[in-house]
């Protein structure tokens, strides 16, 4: 039994019986007198529990005088392993370094979780020190844009958004109804209903140039429709007008690629000559093209012909830049 569970049980026993002797507590909790003293001190000093030793009745009871700060045990309880897992997850978020978006809000919770650990479980900090994530090519987001998008999302209000569309090198304003935040490949995106185009769109938070929540009720789109419209294709360039790409990797590349999940609905098979065939759905090609190109000569686009031709043209352009034939 960890300390959190013991604190809860001490509170429960005193509430049930009114008075509980030291011997009853030691027997029920299966701990030493020294541990019980530490638990009582924690309840009194950290959680403001009005526990007193009633000499007349020979046990611990709650002081019913009403003096002192209000006492209430926290509503969430975790064992040591669960707390360590939460702290480790927080460390992962810190290492991702997405612009310090969650740190100020999460830090007080992390401090409380640290305090809930037994002193014997000091391995929490050791575990956290030994978890490392190395972010690559991340696109930090200004905290104010994350906060305004998150607030509009939770409060179901619209955003007035000034946005830079990189693909067209254009700036413009639009009114959107936020639907969900997505973290993908070290970048944050907002799935939203665009009232200018009358359709669902994906907006990169790092491309926000101005954003403010406006007092208009957001249009709600069901999760099922979001998934149909935006969740089926490859990567963040999604849509329901899907095509299927068939890629074949060399035996050398196959050793790595066959362990990767490029898309939840991908289909794959090993060929007799050691090559690996991967089939996956896509709507827009930018990310798919980049992922194919990073494998260089180790991958061939079998179909569709339009994608095969585009990858061929890009390889030819790269070869020309380096003086190739």
Phi and psi in degrees as GROMACS dihedral restraints (atoms count N, CA, C in turn):
[ dihedral_restraints ]
;  ai    aj    ak    al  type     phi  dphi    fc
    3     4     5     6     1   -85.5    20    10
    4     5     6     7     1   175.6    20    10
    6     7     8     9     1   -64.4    20    10
    7     8     9    10     1   -39.0    20    10
    9    10    11    12     1   -58.4    20    10
   10    11    12    13     1   -45.3    20    10
   12    13    14    15     1   -64.9    20    10
   13    14    15    16     1   -36.6    20    10
   15    16    17    18     1   -66.4    20    10
   16    17    18    19     1   -42.5    20    10
   18    19    20    21     1   -60.3    20    10
   19    20    21    22     1   -42.5    20    10
   21    22    23    24     1   -62.6    20    10
   22    23    24    25     1   -42.1    20    10
   24    25    26    27     1   -69.5    20    10
   25    26    27    28     1   -38.5    20    10
   27    28    29    30     1   -59.0    20    10
   28    29    30    31     1   -47.8    20    10
   30    31    32    33     1   -58.8    20    10
   31    32    33    34     1   -44.1    20    10
   33    34    35    36     1   -65.1    20    10
   34    35    36    37     1   -44.6    20    10
   36    37    38    39     1   -63.7    20    10
   37    38    39    40     1   -42.7    20    10
   39    40    41    42     1   -68.1    20    10
   40    41    42    43     1   -38.9    20    10
   42    43    44    45     1   -64.5    20    10
   43    44    45    46     1   -39.0    20    10
   45    46    47    48     1   -72.1    20    10
   46    47    48    49     1   -41.6    20    10
   48    49    50    51     1  -104.7    20    10
   49    50    51    52     1   -11.3    20    10
   51    52    53    54     1    82.3    20    10
   52    53    54    55     1   -52.2    20    10
   54    55    56    57     1  -134.8    20    10
   55    56    57    58     1   135.4    20    10
   57    58    59    60     1  -131.7    20    10
   58    59    60    61     1   128.1    20    10
   60    61    62    63     1   -75.5    20    10
   61    62    63    64     1   163.0    20    10
   63    64    65    66     1   -60.5    20    10
   64    65    66    67     1   -43.3    20    10
   66    67    68    69     1   -62.6    20    10
   67    68    69    70     1   -39.8    20    10
   69    70    71    72     1   -63.8    20    10
   70    71    72    73     1   -40.9    20    10
   72    73    74    75     1   -66.2    20    10
   73    74    75    76     1   -44.2    20    10
   75    76    77    78     1   -61.8    20    10
   76    77    78    79     1   -41.1    20    10
   78    79    80    81     1   -70.0    20    10
   79    80    81    82     1   -42.7    20    10
   81    82    83    84     1   -68.6    20    10
   82    83    84    85     1   -39.4    20    10
   84    85    86    87     1   -87.7    20    10
   85    86    87    88     1   -17.9    20    10
   87    88    89    90     1    57.3    20    10
   88    89    90    91     1    52.1    20    10
   90    91    92    93     1  -133.0    20    10
   91    92    93    94     1   172.2    20    10
   93    94    95    96     1   -85.0    20    10
   94    95    96    97     1   165.6    20    10
   96    97    98    99     1   -62.0    20    10
   97    98    99   100     1   -39.1    20    10
   99   100   101   102     1   -61.6    20    10
  100   101   102   103     1   -41.5    20    10
  102   103   104   105     1   -66.4    20    10
  103   104   105   106     1   -40.2    20    10
  105   106   107   108     1   -62.5    20    10
  106   107   108   109     1   -41.3    20    10
  108   109   110   111     1   -60.9    20    10
  109   110   111   112     1   -41.4    20    10
  111   112   113   114     1   -64.8    20    10
  112   113   114   115     1   -40.4    20    10
  114   115   116   117     1   -63.8    20    10
  115   116   117   118     1   -42.7    20    10
  117   118   119   120     1   -63.7    20    10
  118   119   120   121     1   -41.3    20    10
  120   121   122   123     1   -63.0    20    10
  121   122   123   124     1   -38.9    20    10
  123   124   125   126     1   -65.5    20    10
  124   125   126   127     1   -43.8    20    10
  126   127   128   129     1   -61.4    20    10
  127   128   129   130     1   -42.1    20    10
  129   130   131   132     1   -73.0    20    10
  130   131   132   133     1   -49.3    20    10
  132   133   134   135     1   -82.7    20    10
  133   134   135   136     1   -35.7    20    10
  135   136   137   138     1   -98.1    20    10
  136   137   138   139     1   -32.0    20    10
  138   139   140   141     1  -112.2    20    10
  139   140   141   142     1     3.6    20    10
  141   142   143   144     1    61.0    20    10
  142   143   144   145     1    29.2    20    10
  144   145   146   147     1   -70.0    20    10
  145   146   147   148     1   126.3    20    10
  147   148   149   150     1   -82.2    20    10
  148   149   150   151     1    53.2    20    10
  150   151   152   153     1   -85.4    20    10
  151   152   153   154     1   130.2    20    10
  153   154   155   156     1  -129.5    20    10
  154   155   156   157     1   159.5    20    10
  156   157   158   159     1   -95.7    20    10
  157   158   159   160     1   113.8    20    10
  159   160   161   162     1   -87.3    20    10
  160   161   162   163     1   102.7    20    10
  162   163   164   165     1   -66.4    20    10
  163   164   165   166     1   -34.2    20    10
  165   166   167   168     1   -64.1    20    10
  166   167   168   169     1   -37.3    20    10
  168   169   170   171     1   -99.8    20    10
  169   170   171   172     1    -5.3    20    10
  171   172   173   174     1    73.5    20    10
  172   173   174   175     1    32.7    20    10
  174   175   176   177     1  -166.1    20    10
  175   176   177   178     1  -177.3    20    10
  177   178   179   180     1   -87.3    20    10
  178   179   180   181     1   139.2    20    10
  180   181   182   183     1  -147.6    20    10
  181   182   183   184     1   169.9    20    10
  183   184   185   186     1   -90.0    20    10
  184   185   186   187     1   135.3    20    10
  186   187   188   189     1   -73.3    20    10
  187   188   189   190     1   116.0    20    10
  189   190   191   192     1   -92.9    20    10
  190   191   192   193     1    12.5    20    10
  192   193   194   195     1   -71.1    20    10
  193   194   195   196     1   -21.2    20    10
  195   196   197   198     1    85.8    20    10
  196   197   198   199     1     0.2    20    10
  198   199   200   201     1   -77.0    20    10
  199   200   201   202     1   151.6    20    10
  201   202   203   204     1    93.3    20    10
  202   203   204   205     1   173.9    20    10
  204   205   206   207     1   -63.7    20    10
  205   206   207   208     1   156.0    20    10
  207   208   209   210     1   -66.4    20    10
  208   209   210   211     1   140.7    20    10
  210   211   212   213     1  -115.6    20    10
  211   212   213   214     1   129.7    20    10
  213   214   215   216     1  -157.7    20    10
  214   215   216   217     1   129.1    20    10
  216   217   218   219     1   -69.0    20    10
  217   218   219   220     1   147.1    20    10
  219   220   221   222     1   -57.9    20    10
  220   221   222   223     1   151.5    20    10
  222   223   224   225     1   -80.6    20    10
  223   224   225   226     1   -16.5    20    10
  225   226   227   228     1  -109.9    20    10
  226   227   228   229     1   136.7    20    10
  228   229   230   231     1  -129.7    20    10
  229   230   231   232     1   136.2    20    10
  231   232   233   234     1  -132.3    20    10
  232   233   234   235     1   148.7    20    10
  234   235   236   237     1   -84.9    20    10
  235   236   237   238     1   174.6    20    10
  237   238   239   240     1   -59.5    20    10
  238   239   240   241     1   -40.0    20    10
  240   241   242   243     1   -65.0    20    10
  241   242   243   244     1   -39.8    20    10
  243   244   245   246     1   -67.1    20    10
  244   245   246   247     1   -38.9    20    10
  246   247   248   249     1   -64.6    20    10
  247   248   249   250     1   -44.1    20    10
  249   250   251   252     1   -59.7    20    10
  250   251   252   253     1   -39.8    20    10
  252   253   254   255     1   -63.5    20    10
  253   254   255   256     1   -43.0    20    10
  255   256   257   258     1   -64.8    20    10
  256   257   258   259     1   -41.8    20    10
  258   259   260   261     1   -65.1    20    10
  259   260   261   262     1   -37.3    20    10
  261   262   263   264     1   -67.1    20    10
  262   263   264   265     1   -39.3    20    10
  264   265   266   267     1   -62.2    20    10
  265   266   267   268     1   -38.0    20    10
  267   268   269   270     1   -63.5    20    10
  268   269   270   271     1   -39.0    20    10
  270   271   272   273     1   -61.7    20    10
  271   272   273   274     1   -39.8    20    10
  273   274   275   276     1   -61.6    20    10
  274   275   276   277     1   -42.9    20    10
  276   277   278   279     1   -62.5    20    10
  277   278   279   280     1   -41.1    20    10
  279   280   281   282     1   -61.4    20    10
  280   281   282   283     1   -43.9    20    10
  282   283   284   285     1   -69.4    20    10
  283   284   285   286     1   -27.9    20    10
  285   286   287   288     1   -65.3    20    10
  286   287   288   289     1   -27.9    20    10
  288   289   290   291     1    49.9    20    10
  289   290   291   292     1    62.4    20    10
  291   292   293   294     1   -89.2    20    10
  292   293   294   295     1    24.1    20    10
  294   295   296   297     1   107.0    20    10
  295   296   297   298     1    14.5    20    10
  297   298   299   300     1    68.2    20    10
  298   299   300   301     1    33.6    20    10
  300   301   302   303     1   -71.1    20    10
  301   302   303   304     1   -39.3    20    10
  303   304   305   306     1  -105.0    20    10
  304   305   306   307     1   -15.9    20    10
  306   307   308   309     1   -51.9    20    10
  307   308   309   310     1   -55.3    20    10
  309   310   311   312     1   -59.1    20    10
  310   311   312   313     1   -34.7    20    10
  312   313   314   315     1   -80.1    20    10
  313   314   315   316     1   -32.3    20    10
  315   316   317   318     1   -89.2    20    10
  316   317   318   319     1   -24.9    20    10
  318   319   320   321     1   -54.2    20    10
  319   320   321   322     1   -45.1    20    10
  321   322   323   324     1   -60.8    20    10
  322   323   324   325     1   -38.4    20    10
  324   325   326   327     1   -64.2    20    10
  325   326   327   328     1   -40.8    20    10
  327   328   329   330     1   -63.9    20    10
  328   329   330   331     1   -37.3    20    10
  330   331   332   333     1   -64.5    20    10
  331   332   333   334     1   -40.1    20    10
  333   334   335   336     1   -66.7    20    10
  334   335   336   337     1   -39.7    20    10
  336   337   338   339     1   -64.4    20    10
  337   338   339   340     1   -40.4    20    10
  339   340   341   342     1   -59.6    20    10
  340   341   342   343     1   -41.9    20    10
  342   343   344   345     1   -67.6    20    10
  343   344   345   346     1   -25.4    20    10
  345   346   347   348     1   -78.7    20    10
  346   347   348   349     1   -15.4    20    10
  348   349   350   351     1   -73.7    20    10
  349   350   351   352     1   144.2    20    10
  351   352   353   354     1   -62.0    20    10
  352   353   354   355     1   151.0    20    10
  354   355   356   357     1   -61.4    20    10
  355   356   357   358     1   -27.8    20    10
  357   358   359   360     1   -71.8    20    10
  358   359   360   361     1   -14.2    20    10
  360   361   362   363     1  -100.2    20    10
  361   362   363   364     1    34.6    20    10
  363   364   365   366     1   -64.3    20    10
  364   365   366   367     1    -1.8    20    10
  366   367   368   369     1   -65.9    20    10
  367   368   369   370     1    -9.7    20    10
  369   370   371   372     1   -55.0    20    10
  370   371   372   373     1   -51.3    20    10
  372   373   374   375     1   -64.9    20    10
  373   374   375   376     1   -33.1    20    10
  375   376   377   378     1   -66.1    20    10
  376   377   378   379     1   -42.7    20    10
  378   379   380   381     1   -63.4    20    10
  379   380   381   382     1   -44.7    20    10
  381   382   383   384     1   -63.0    20    10
  382   383   384   385     1   -39.2    20    10
  384   385   386   387     1   -64.0    20    10
  385   386   387   388     1   -27.3    20    10
  387   388   389   390     1   -99.7    20    10
  388   389   390   391     1    11.5    20    10
  390   391   392   393     1  -106.7    20    10
  391   392   393   394     1   122.9    20    10
  393   394   395   396     1  -135.0    20    10
  394   395   396   397     1   133.9    20    10
  396   397   398   399     1  -121.9    20    10
  397   398   399   400     1   128.9    20    10
  399   400   401   402     1  -105.1    20    10
  400   401   402   403     1   102.7    20    10
  402   403   404   405     1   -71.8    20    10
  403   404   405   406     1   146.7    20    10
  405   406   407   408     1  -133.7    20    10
  406   407   408   409     1   133.3    20    10
  408   409   410   411     1    56.2    20    10
  409   410   411   412     1    33.8    20    10
  411   412   413   414     1   -75.9    20    10
  412   413   414   415     1   153.7    20    10
  414   415   416   417     1  -118.3    20    10
  415   416   417   418     1    96.2    20    10
  417   418   419   420     1   -59.7    20    10
  418   419   420   421     1   148.7    20    10
  420   421   422   423     1  -115.9    20    10
  421   422   423   424     1   136.6    20    10
  423   424   425   426     1   -61.0    20    10
  424   425   426   427     1   132.0    20    10
  426   427   428   429     1   -54.4    20    10
  427   428   429   430     1   -36.9    20    10
  429   430   431   432     1   -63.2    20    10
  430   431   432   433     1   -34.1    20    10
  432   433   434   435     1   -72.9    20    10
  433   434   435   436     1   -38.4    20    10
  435   436   437   438     1   -63.3    20    10
  436   437   438   439     1   -42.4    20    10
  438   439   440   441     1   -68.0    20    10
  439   440   441   442     1   -42.0    20    10
  441   442   443   444     1   -69.7    20    10
  442   443   444   445     1   -37.4    20    10
  444   445   446   447     1   -67.1    20    10
  445   446   447   448     1   -42.7    20    10
  447   448   449   450     1   -65.2    20    10
  448   449   450   451     1   -39.4    20    10
  450   451   452   453     1   -64.8    20    10
  451   452   453   454     1   -45.0    20    10
  453   454   455   456     1   -63.9    20    10
  454   455   456   457     1   -36.9    20    10
  456   457   458   459     1   -63.5    20    10
  457   458   459   460     1   -46.7    20    10
  459   460   461   462     1   -72.8    20    10
  460   461   462   463     1   -40.1    20    10
  462   463   464   465     1   -83.6    20    10
  463   464   465   466     1    -4.1    20    10
  465   466   467   468     1    57.3    20    10
  466   467   468   469     1    52.8    20    10
  468   469   470   471     1  -119.9    20    10
  469   470   471   472     1   161.7    20    10
  471   472   473   474     1   -85.3    20    10
  472   473   474   475     1   160.6    20    10
  474   475   476   477     1  -114.8    20    10
  475   476   477   478     1   137.2    20    10
  477   478   479   480     1   -94.6    20    10
  478   479   480   481     1   116.5    20    10
  480   481   482   483     1  -124.6    20    10
  481   482   483   484     1   127.1    20    10
  483   484   485   486     1   -99.0    20    10
  484   485   486   487     1   123.4    20    10
  486   487   488   489     1  -135.6    20    10
  487   488   489   490     1   141.8    20    10
  489   490   491   492     1  -103.5    20    10
  490   491   492   493     1   113.4    20    10
  492   493   494   495     1   -88.3    20    10
  493   494   495   496     1   104.3    20    10
  495   496   497   498     1   -65.1    20    10
  496   497   498   499     1   -38.8    20    10
  498   499   500   501     1   -59.9    20    10
  499   500   501   502     1   -34.5    20    10
  501   502   503   504     1  -106.6    20    10
  502   503   504   505     1    -1.1    20    10
  504   505   506   507     1    54.8    20    10
  505   506   507   508     1    47.5    20    10
  507   508   509   510     1  -126.7    20    10
  508   509   510   511     1   149.1    20    10
  510   511   512   513     1  -115.2    20    10
  511   512   513   514     1   144.8    20    10
  513   514   515   516     1  -167.5    20    10
  514   515   516   517     1   171.6    20    10
  516   517   518   519     1  -114.6    20    10
  517   518   519   520     1   149.5    20    10
  519   520   521   522     1  -156.2    20    10
  520   521   522   523     1   158.8    20    10
  522   523   524   525     1  -106.6    20    10
  523   524   525   526     1   128.7    20    10
  525   526   527   528     1  -132.3    20    10
  526   527   528   529     1   154.1    20    10
  528   529   530   531     1  -108.7    20    10
  529   530   531   532     1   107.0    20    10
  531   532   533   534     1   -63.0    20    10
  532   533   534   535     1   140.4    20    10
  534   535   536   537     1  -116.1    20    10
  535   536   537   538     1   -44.2    20    10
  537   538   539   540     1  -165.6    20    10
  538   539   540   541     1   152.0    20    10
  540   541   542   543     1   -95.0    20    10
  541   542   543   544     1   140.8    20    10
  543   544   545   546     1  -130.1    20    10
  544   545   546   547     1   128.8    20    10
  546   547   548   549     1  -105.2    20    10
  547   548   549   550     1   119.0    20    10
  549   550   551   552     1  -142.6    20    10
  550   551   552   553     1   123.6    20    10
  552   553   554   555     1    51.5    20    10
  553   554   555   556     1    52.4    20    10
  555   556   557   558     1    63.1    20    10
  556   557   558   559     1    28.1    20    10
  558   559   560   561     1  -142.5    20    10
  559   560   561   562     1   150.7    20    10
  561   562   563   564     1  -101.3    20    10
  562   563   564   565     1   138.4    20    10
  564   565   566   567     1  -130.6    20    10
  565   566   567   568     1   153.0    20    10
  567   568   569   570     1  -117.2    20    10
  568   569   570   571     1   116.5    20    10
  570   571   572   573     1   -80.3    20    10
  571   572   573   574     1   124.5    20    10
  573   574   575   576     1  -148.9    20    10
  574   575   576   577     1   154.2    20    10
  576   577   578   579     1   -84.9    20    10
  577   578   579   580     1   121.3    20    10
  579   580   581   582     1   -91.4    20    10
  580   581   582   583     1   118.6    20    10
  582   583   584   585     1   -77.2    20    10
  583   584   585   586     1   -16.3    20    10
  585   586   587   588     1   -75.6    20    10
  586   587   588   589     1   -43.9    20    10
  588   589   590   591     1   -93.9    20    10
  589   590   591   592     1   -14.0    20    10
  591   592   593   594     1    67.5    20    10
  592   593   594   595     1    39.5    20    10
  594   595   596   597     1  -155.5    20    10
  595   596   597   598     1   167.8    20    10
  597   598   599   600     1   -78.3    20    10
  598   599   600   601     1   138.6    20    10
  600   601   602   603     1  -138.3    20    10
  601   602   603   604     1   161.0    20    10
  603   604   605   606     1  -113.6    20    10
  604   605   606   607     1   126.3    20    10
  606   607   608   609     1  -119.5    20    10
  607   608   609   610     1   128.4    20    10
  609   610   611   612     1   -77.6    20    10
  610   611   612   613     1   126.7    20    10
  612   613   614   615     1   -64.1    20    10
  613   614   615   616     1   -29.7    20    10
  615   616   617   618     1   -74.4    20    10
  616   617   618   619     1    -6.9    20    10
  618   619   620   621     1   -98.7    20    10
  619   620   621   622     1     3.7    20    10
  621   622   623   624     1   -67.8    20    10
  622   623   624   625     1   134.5    20    10
  624   625   626   627     1  -111.3    20    10
  625   626   627   628     1   -19.2    20    10
  627   628   629   630     1  -164.9    20    10
  628   629   630   631     1   146.8    20    10
  630   631   632   633     1  -158.0    20    10
  631   632   633   634     1   136.4    20    10
  633   634   635   636     1  -146.6    20    10
  634   635   636   637     1   143.3    20    10
  636   637   638   639     1   -79.0    20    10
  637   638   639   640     1   136.0    20    10
  639   640   641   642     1  -117.5    20    10
  640   641   642   643     1   154.9    20    10
  642   643   644   645     1   -83.3    20    10
  643   644   645   646     1    62.6    20    10
  645   646   647   648     1  -133.4    20    10
  646   647   648   649     1   136.5    20    10
  648   649   650   651     1   -65.5    20    10
  649   650   651   652     1   132.7    20    10
  651   652   653   654     1   -71.5    20    10
  652   653   654   655     1   147.1    20    10
  654   655   656   657     1   -76.3    20    10
  655   656   657   658     1   131.4    20    10
  657   658   659   660     1   -94.6    20    10
  658   659   660   661     1   134.2    20    10
  660   661   662   663     1  -120.3    20    10
  661   662   663   664     1   131.6    20    10
  663   664   665   666     1   -65.1    20    10
  664   665   666   667     1   153.4    20    10
  666   667   668   669     1   -60.6    20    10
  667   668   669   670     1   -35.0    20    10
  669   670   671   672     1   -63.2    20    10
  670   671   672   673     1   -42.4    20    10
  672   673   674   675     1   -69.5    20    10
  673   674   675   676     1   -37.7    20    10
  675   676   677   678     1   -58.3    20    10
  676   677   678   679     1   -44.5    20    10
  678   679   680   681     1   -67.1    20    10
  679   680   681   682     1   -38.0    20    10
  681   682   683   684     1   -65.8    20    10
  682   683   684   685     1   -43.8    20    10
  684   685   686   687     1   -79.2    20    10
  685   686   687   688     1   -39.5    20    10
  687   688   689   690     1  -119.4    20    10
  688   689   690   691     1   -14.9    20    10
  690   691   692   693     1   -99.5    20    10
  691   692   693   694     1    -0.3    20    10
  693   694   695   696     1   -92.8    20    10
  694   695   696   697     1   -33.7    20    10
  696   697   698   699     1   -79.7    20    10
  697   698   699   700     1  -177.8    20    10
  699   700   701   702     1   -82.9    20    10
  700   701   702   703     1   129.0    20    10
  702   703   704   705     1    68.8    20    10
  703   704   705   706     1  -155.3    20    10
  705   706   707   708     1   -83.8    20    10
  706   707   708   709     1   -17.3    20    10
  708   709   710   711     1   -87.5    20    10
  709   710   711   712     1    83.0    20    10
  711   712   713   714     1  -110.1    20    10
  712   713   714   715     1   176.3    20    10
  714   715   716   717     1   163.4    20    10
  715   716   717   718     1   171.1    20    10
  717   718   719   720     1   -96.2    20    10
  718   719   720   721     1   -10.2    20    10
  720   721   722   723     1   -83.4    20    10
  721   722   723   724     1    82.9    20    10
  723   724   725   726     1   -95.3    20    10
  724   725   726   727     1   147.6    20    10
  726   727   728   729     1  -126.0    20    10
  727   728   729   730     1   166.1    20    10
  729   730   731   732     1  -115.5    20    10
  730   731   732   733     1   129.6    20    10
  732   733   734   735     1   -99.7    20    10
  733   734   735   736     1   138.5    20    10
  735   736   737   738     1  -116.0    20    10
  736   737   738   739     1   120.1    20    10
  738   739   740   741     1  -118.9    20    10
  739   740   741   742     1   143.8    20    10
  741   742   743   744     1  -125.8    20    10
  742   743   744   745     1   125.6    20    10
  744   745   746   747     1  -104.2    20    10
  745   746   747   748     1   146.9    20    10
  747   748   749   750     1   -63.3    20    10
  748   749   750   751     1   160.0    20    10
  750   751   752   753     1   -55.5    20    10
  751   752   753   754     1   -34.5    20    10
  753   754   755   756     1   -66.8    20    10
  754   755   756   757     1   -47.1    20    10
  756   757   758   759     1   -70.7    20    10
  757   758   759   760     1   -28.8    20    10
  759   760   761   762     1   -59.0    20    10
  760   761   762   763     1   -31.1    20    10
  762   763   764   765     1   -60.9    20    10
  763   764   765   766     1   -29.7    20    10
  765   766   767   768     1   -96.3    20    10
  766   767   768   769     1   -45.8    20    10
  768   769   770   771     1   -66.6    20    10
  769   770   771   772     1   -32.8    20    10
  771   772   773   774     1   -65.8    20    10
  772   773   774   775     1   -15.9    20    10
  774   775   776   777     1   -92.3    20    10
  775   776   777   778     1    -2.6    20    10
  777   778   779   780     1   -99.2    20    10
  778   779   780   781     1   148.4    20    10
  780   781   782   783     1  -108.0    20    10
  781   782   783   784     1   107.4    20    10
  783   784   785   786     1   -83.8    20    10
  784   785   786   787     1   -30.9    20    10
  786   787   788   789     1  -155.6    20    10
  787   788   789   790     1   141.4    20    10
  789   790   791   792     1   -57.7    20    10
  790   791   792   793     1   -27.7    20    10
  792   793   794   795     1  -104.9    20    10
  793   794   795   796     1    18.8    20    10
  795   796   797   798     1   -64.6    20    10
  796   797   798   799     1   154.9    20    10
  798   799   800   801     1  -123.7    20    10
  799   800   801   802     1   142.9    20    10
  801   802   803   804     1  -149.6    20    10
  802   803   804   805     1   161.3    20    10
  804   805   806   807     1  -162.0    20    10
  805   806   807   808     1   151.7    20    10
  807   808   809   810     1   -89.2    20    10
  808   809   810   811     1   135.4    20    10
  810   811   812   813     1   -91.8    20    10
  811   812   813   814     1   161.0    20    10
  813   814   815   816     1   -61.8    20    10
  814   815   816   817     1   -29.3    20    10
  816   817   818   819     1   -87.7    20    10
  817   818   819   820     1    10.0    20    10
  819   820   821   822     1    93.8    20    10
  820   821   822   823     1    -7.2    20    10
  822   823   824   825     1   -75.9    20    10
  823   824   825   826     1   162.6    20    10
  825   826   827   828     1  -120.9    20    10
  826   827   828   829     1   126.9    20    10
  828   829   830   831     1  -106.0    20    10
  829   830   831   832     1   129.4    20    10
  831   832   833   834     1  -124.0    20    10
  832   833   834   835     1   129.4    20    10
  834   835   836   837     1  -121.7    20    10
  835   836   837   838     1   128.2    20    10
  837   838   839   840     1  -149.5    20    10
  838   839   840   841     1   152.6    20    10
  840   841   842   843     1   -85.5    20    10
  841   842   843   844     1   148.8    20    10
  843   844   845   846     1  -151.5    20    10
  844   845   846   847     1   158.5    20    10
  846   847   848   849     1  -114.5    20    10
  847   848   849   850     1   -65.8    20    10
  849   850   851   852     1   -95.1    20    10
  850   851   852   853     1   155.0    20    10
  852   853   854   855     1  -100.0    20    10
  853   854   855   856     1   -12.8    20    10
  855   856   857   858     1   -52.6    20    10
  856   857   858   859     1   -52.2    20    10
  858   859   860   861     1   -69.9    20    10
  859   860   861   862     1   -37.8    20    10
  861   862   863   864     1   -63.5    20    10
  862   863   864   865     1   -41.2    20    10
  864   865   866   867     1   -60.5    20    10
  865   866   867   868     1   -44.1    20    10
  867   868   869   870     1   -62.6    20    10
  868   869   870   871     1   -40.2    20    10
  870   871   872   873     1   -69.8    20    10
  871   872   873   874     1   -33.6    20    10
  873   874   875   876     1   -69.9    20    10
  874   875   876   877     1   -44.4    20    10
  876   877   878   879     1   -65.1    20    10
  877   878   879   880     1   -29.9    20    10
  879   880   881   882     1   -68.1    20    10
  880   881   882   883     1   -13.6    20    10
  882   883   884   885     1   -94.5    20    10
  883   884   885   886     1    -1.1    20    10
  885   886   887   888     1    53.0    20    10
  886   887   888   889     1  -131.9    20    10
  888   889   890   891     1   -75.6    20    10
  889   890   891   892     1    -1.6    20    10
  891   892   893   894     1   -83.8    20    10
  892   893   894   895     1    -1.6    20    10
  894   895   896   897     1  -136.6    20    10
  895   896   897   898     1   145.9    20    10
  897   898   899   900     1  -125.9    20    10
  898   899   900   901     1   132.5    20    10
  900   901   902   903     1   -83.6    20    10
  901   902   903   904     1   116.4    20    10
  903   904   905   906     1   -83.7    20    10
  904   905   906   907     1   -43.4    20    10
  906   907   908   909     1  -160.9    20    10
  907   908   909   910     1   159.6    20    10
  909   910   911   912     1   -76.3    20    10
  910   911   912   913     1   165.8    20    10
  912   913   914   915     1   -62.1    20    10
  913   914   915   916     1   -34.4    20    10
  915   916   917   918     1   -63.6    20    10
  916   917   918   919     1   -41.6    20    10
  918   919   920   921     1   -71.4    20    10
  919   920   921   922     1   -39.1    20    10
  921   922   923   924     1   -60.1    20    10
  922   923   924   925     1   -42.9    20    10
  924   925   926   927     1   -66.3    20    10
  925   926   927   928     1   -40.8    20    10
  927   928   929   930     1   -64.8    20    10
  928   929   930   931     1   -43.6    20    10
  930   931   932   933     1   -65.2    20    10
  931   932   933   934     1   -39.1    20    10
  933   934   935   936     1   -60.7    20    10
  934   935   936   937     1   -42.3    20    10
  936   937   938   939     1   -64.5    20    10
  937   938   939   940     1   -37.9    20    10
  939   940   941   942     1   -70.7    20    10
  940   941   942   943     1   -38.2    20    10
  942   943   944   945     1   -64.1    20    10
  943   944   945   946     1   -40.2    20    10
  945   946   947   948     1   -65.4    20    10
  946   947   948   949     1   -40.5    20    10
  948   949   950   951     1   -65.0    20    10
  949   950   951   952     1   -38.2    20    10
  951   952   953   954     1   -67.1    20    10
  952   953   954   955     1   -42.2    20    10
  954   955   956   957     1   -63.3    20    10
  955   956   957   958     1   -39.1    20    10
  957   958   959   960     1   -64.3    20    10
  958   959   960   961     1   -38.0    20    10
  960   961   962   963     1   -63.0    20    10
  961   962   963   964     1   -32.7    20    10
  963   964   965   966     1   -94.9    20    10
  964   965   966   967     1    10.4    20    10
  966   967   968   969     1    83.0    20    10
  967   968   969   970     1    19.0    20    10
  969   970   971   972     1   -81.3    20    10
  970   971   972   973     1   169.3    20    10
